[in-house]
């Protein structure tokens, strides 16, 4: 039996449990562990876990794995990695303003803009979006009577963007759940529903791959911004309003994606688990 130290942070309500890799050496299955700790009744509760380790790669300072509540590993999480970087600052493990983080989808750069007690504001450089050969197309599903216009892109994670005039025009949760596992997306996808307010503001609802409905998502926020600019609905710099809060998103002319948002400490503690050492 063992106690594993953790801190739980959230980015606009999108919550992640942060662990250090050295403390999980005795965990036999990271997939089972993530399912257990993310359970909101029997565990700590979260939209995923972030596992931090000092990077052996000279191009990055630390590495971070994001494991979803169903045990699958995400390519990236805007809020999850922001929570992980906030942990490093909170514990005074990292004290410089800039940190380079190795993720499954590449190295991302985080600049600490402001800290107030246990709230941390970061600007993150996320790289360039990738588009399939056909980024804009129509998709037929069973949970909606009309064909849906989809804008597909990858911002570290795959995202399907659906533009709506009003969120009440469809059962977006049911639609999102079906699109997530649609045969069009063999590795599943995040789904973000976007309502354009004006040239510099959009509002979103999020169905996150392997997590379901979430109050915020960094990857979905930047995907909404990129898709809105790509289709001529907004400028390249927009405020993305989710139910949990507002993320500032900027798709620069050189295609680099930037988001500015916060990570708040919820609490720290120790999680009790029976260790099984793998051979």
C-alpha positions in Angstrom: 0.0 0.0 0.0 1.3 3.5 -0.7 0.2 7.1 -0.7 0.9 9.1 -3.9 1.2 12.9 -3.7 -0.8 15.0 -6.2 -2.2 18.4 -6.9 -5.4 19.1 -8.8 -5.6 22.2 -10.9 -8.3 23.4 -13.3 -8.3 25.6 -16.4 -11.7 27.3 -16.4 -13.2 24.3 -14.7 -11.5 21.7 -17.0 -9.7 19.8 -14.2 -6.5 17.7 -14.2 -4.7 15.8 -11.5 -1.0 16.3 -11.7 1.5 13.7 -10.7 5.3 13.4 -10.9 6.4 10.3 -12.9 8.9 9.3 -10.1 6.0 8.8 -7.7 4.2 6.5 -10.1 7.1 4.0 -10.6 5.2 1.3 -8.7 2.0 1.7 -10.7 1.5 -1.4 -12.8 -0.9 0.1 -15.3 -1.1 3.8 -15.9 -4.4 3.3 -17.9 -6.1 1.6 -14.9 -4.6 4.2 -12.5 -6.0 7.1 -14.6 -9.5 5.5 -14.7 -9.4 5.0 -11.0 -8.2 8.5 -9.9 -10.4 10.3 -12.5 -13.6 8.7 -11.3 -15.7 11.4 -9.6 -17.3 9.0 -7.1 -14.5 6.6 -6.2 -11.4 8.6 -7.0 -10.2 12.2 -7.0 -12.2 13.2 -10.0 -10.9 14.9 -13.1 -11.0 15.3 -16.9 -7.6 13.6 -17.0 -4.2 13.2 -15.4 -0.9 14.9 -16.2 2.3 13.1 -15.5 5.4 15.2 -15.3 9.1 14.2 -15.7 12.4 16.0 -16.3 13.1 15.9 -20.0 16.0 13.9 -21.3 15.6 15.8 -24.6 17.7 19.0 -24.7 15.0 20.8 -26.7 12.6 20.7 -23.7 12.8 21.3 -19.9 10.1 18.8 -18.9 7.9 16.2 -20.5 4.2 15.7 -19.9 1.9 12.8 -20.6 -1.9 13.4 -20.6 -4.0 10.4 -19.8 -7.8 10.6 -20.4 -10.4 9.3 -17.9 -10.9 6.2 -20.0 -7.2 5.3 -19.8 -6.3 6.4 -23.4 -3.4 8.8 -23.9 -4.1 12.2 -25.5 -1.7 13.7 -28.0 -2.1 17.0 -26.2 -4.2 19.1 -23.9 -4.1 22.8 -23.7 -5.6 23.0 -20.2 -4.0 19.8 -19.0 -0.5 20.9 -19.8 -1.1 24.4 -18.5 -2.1 22.8 -15.2 1.1 20.7 -15.3 3.3 23.8 -15.8 1.4 25.6 -13.0 2.2 22.7 -10.7 6.0 23.1 -11.4 5.7 26.8 -10.5 3.5 26.2 -7.5 6.0 23.6 -6.1 8.9 25.9 -7.0 10.4 23.1 -9.1 10.7 25.6 -12.0 11.2 29.3 -11.4 12.0 30.8 -14.8 9.2 32.5 -16.7 9.6 30.4 -19.8 9.3 26.6 -19.9 9.5 24.2 -22.9 7.4 21.1 -22.5 7.7 17.9 -24.4 4.3 16.4 -25.3 3.2 13.6 -27.5 2.5 16.1 -30.2 5.8 18.0 -29.9 7.4 20.7 -27.8 5.2 23.5 -26.6 6.4 26.8 -25.0 4.8 28.3 -21.9 5.3 31.8 -20.7 4.2 32.7 -17.2 2.5 36.1 -17.5 1.1 36.6 -14.0 0.7 34.8 -10.7 -1.7 35.7 -7.9 -1.6 33.3 -5.0 -2.7 30.0 -6.5 -3.8 31.3 -9.9 -1.4 31.2 -12.8 -1.8 32.9 -16.2 0.2 31.5 -19.2 0.6 32.3 -22.9 1.4 29.0 -24.7 2.8 28.5 -28.2 1.2 25.3 -29.6 2.7 24.9 -33.0 0.9 25.0 -36.4 -2.4 23.4 -37.2 -2.6 20.5 -39.6 -5.5 19.9 -42.1 -6.6 16.9 -44.0 -6.8 17.0 -47.8 -10.4 17.9 -47.5 -10.9 20.1 -44.3 -14.4 21.2 -45.0 -17.1 18.7 -45.8 -20.6 17.5 -44.9 -21.3 14.7 -42.5 -24.5 12.7 -42.1 -25.3 11.4 -38.6 -28.3 9.7 -36.9 -28.8 12.3 -34.1 -29.5 15.2 -36.4 -31.9 15.4 -39.3 -29.6 17.6 -41.5 -26.2 17.1 -42.9 -23.6 18.8 -40.7 -20.9 21.1 -42.1 -17.6 20.0 -40.5 -14.3 21.7 -40.4 -11.6 19.2 -39.5 -8.2 20.0 -38.2 -5.5 18.7 -35.8 -4.1 21.2 -33.2 -2.2 18.5 -31.3 -5.4 16.6 -31.0 -8.0 16.0 -33.7 -10.9 18.3 -33.6 -14.2 18.5 -35.6 -15.6 22.0 -35.6 -19.3 22.5 -36.1 -20.6 26.0 -36.6 -24.1 26.8 -35.2 -26.4 29.8 -35.1 -27.7 28.8 -31.7 -26.7 25.9 -29.4 -30.4 25.1 -28.9 -30.9 24.2 -32.5 -29.7 20.7 -31.8 -29.0 18.3 -29.0 -25.3 19.1 -29.2 -24.3 16.7 -26.5 -25.8 13.8 -28.4 -24.4 15.0 -31.7 -21.0 15.5 -30.2 -21.0 12.0 -28.7 -21.9 10.5 -32.0 -19.3 12.5 -34.0 -16.6 11.6 -31.5 -16.8 7.9 -32.5 -17.9 8.3 -36.1 -16.2 6.1 -38.6 -14.8 9.3 -40.2 -12.5 9.5 -37.1 -10.9 6.1 -36.5 -8.9 7.5 -33.5 -12.0 9.4 -32.3 -12.1 13.2 -32.2 -12.9 16.2 -30.0 -16.0 18.1 -31.1 -16.4 21.8 -30.6 -19.6 23.7 -31.5 -19.0 27.3 -32.4 -21.3 30.3 -32.4 -19.8 33.4 -33.9 -20.6 36.6 -32.0 -18.6 39.1 -34.0 -15.3 39.3 -35.8 -13.3 39.1 -32.5 -15.5 36.8 -30.3 -16.9 33.3 -30.5 -18.8 31.2 -28.1 -18.3 27.4 -27.8 -19.6 24.2 -26.4 -17.3 21.2 -26.0 -17.6 17.5 -26.4 -14.1 16.2 -25.5 -12.7 12.9 -26.8 -12.7 10.3 -24.0 -14.0 12.8 -21.4 -17.4 14.0 -22.7 -18.8 17.4 -22.0 -16.2 19.8 -20.5 -16.5 23.5 -19.4 -13.4 24.5 -21.2 -10.6 23.1 -23.5 -7.5 24.8 -24.8 -7.2 22.6 -27.9 -10.9 23.1 -28.7 -10.6 26.9 -28.1 -7.7 27.3 -30.6 -9.4 24.9 -33.0 -12.5 27.1 -32.9 -10.4 30.2 -33.5 -8.4 28.7 -36.4 -11.6 27.3 -38.1 -13.4 30.6 -37.7 -10.5 32.5 -39.3 -10.0 29.9 -42.0 -13.6 30.2 -43.1 -13.6 34.0 -43.0 -16.0 34.4 -40.0 -13.5 36.1 -37.7 -10.1 37.7 -37.5 -7.1 35.6 -36.5 -7.1 37.0 -32.9 -10.3 36.1 -31.0 -11.7 35.7 -27.5 -13.2 32.2 -27.2 -16.0 32.1 -24.6 -16.7 28.7 -23.0 -18.9 28.0 -20.1 -16.0 27.9 -17.8 -14.2 31.1 -18.9 -12.6 33.0 -21.8 -9.4 31.9 -23.6 -7.6 34.3 -25.8 -6.6 32.7 -29.0 -4.3 34.0 -31.8 -3.5 32.2 -35.1 -0.6 34.2 -36.3 0.2 34.9 -39.9 3.1 32.4 -39.7 0.5 29.8 -38.7 1.8 29.5 -35.1 -1.1 29.0 -32.6 -1.1 30.9 -29.3 -3.5 30.7 -26.4 -3.6 32.7 -23.2 -5.5 31.3 -20.2 -5.3 30.5 -16.5 -4.7 27.5 -14.2 -6.1 27.5 -10.7 -5.0 25.2 -7.9 -8.0 23.3 -6.5 -6.2 21.2 -3.8 -3.3 18.9 -3.1 -3.3 15.6 -1.3 -2.3 12.0 -1.2 -4.0 9.2 -3.1 -4.1 5.8 -1.4 -3.3 2.9 -3.7 -2.2 -0.7 -3.6 1.0 -0.8 -5.7 1.8 -3.6 -8.1 5.3 -3.6 -9.3 5.7 -4.7 -13.0 8.6 -7.0 -13.8 
